[in-house]
Amino acid sequence: MAELHTLIEGLAFPEGPRWHDGRLFFSDQHARQVLAVDPAGRVEEIVRVEAQPSGLGWTPDGRLLIVSMLDRRLLRLDRPASDGGPTLTEVADLSALATFHCNDMVVSAAGRAYVGNFGFDLDGGGGFRPAAVIAVEPDGTARVAADEMRFPNGSVITPDGRTLIVGESYAGCLTAFDIEPDGSLTGRREWAKLSGATPDGICLDAEGAIWIACPLSNRCLRVREGGEILEEIATGAPTFACMLGGEDRRTLHICTSEMGLASDTVAQRPGRVLTREVDVAGAGLP
């Protein structure tokens, strides 16, 4: 069995990992940074997002989209030719549609973003409320694509671009939708019910199985449609997201940290990105 390795440590709260142009991009949410790390462990700060970055994706012309959690906005990273410095441009204000902090996101090949949100004040002890998956068009037009979701979190799009699968953290399941040509979501169905697992970030492989980060049980699971667990990786720490990357997309990158206040994770820096080689390569989006 392949071993776990530490690619990078000393992070606050790594989330939203994405493999792009030979590097792993991710949000260190509580440190308010978007970072990129290469396979040798060299780290670059891409941009700071003061309202906490979360989900990441790219437009068809290669510009980075970033979910800004606390102010519920979708941002785009632009680099003006005048000075080469990073500038964040608002693509959409989602505060009228998202009932609490925005979180993970997947961006389609056409540049349409599907963004989840908490639905309620999780950290402040608020009572559960369902939330929406919000579709954001490239021009910034936003609408509710799916409602009554139970904490929509990690999301993937299949290689044919026709199916969106979303982890519902408070339902312990993955939910699938058909993606219509206009981006509407139809045919809602349970893709997999998880026993004793809470899905957070997810990624898809070339056999159609999904890797699931499970923060409450300190592990990553590989699951097929219907819920059969094919593989389990114990991480030894709360596990919040995962992404297949590397030259052949057979390196599973796993983001871990600790539960608790943002100030504590910033002070203690328990966050790590772990890696492990797997047999089946990544597929689809992100």
Secondary structure, DSSP 8 states (H G I E B T S, - for coil): ----EEEEEEES-EEEEEEETTEEEEEEGGGTEEEEE-TT--EEEEEE-TT-EEEEEE-TTS-EEEEETTTTEEEEEE--TTT---EEEEEEE-TTT-SS-EEEEEE-TTS-EEEEE-SS-TTTT-----EEEEEE-TTS-EEEEEEEESSEEEEEE-TTS-EEEEEETTTTEEEEEEE-TTS-EEEEEEEEE-SS----SEEEBTTS-EEEEETTTTEEEEE-TTS-EEEEEE-SS-EEEEEEESTTS-EEEEEE--SS-HHHHHHH--EEEEEEE-SS-B-SB-
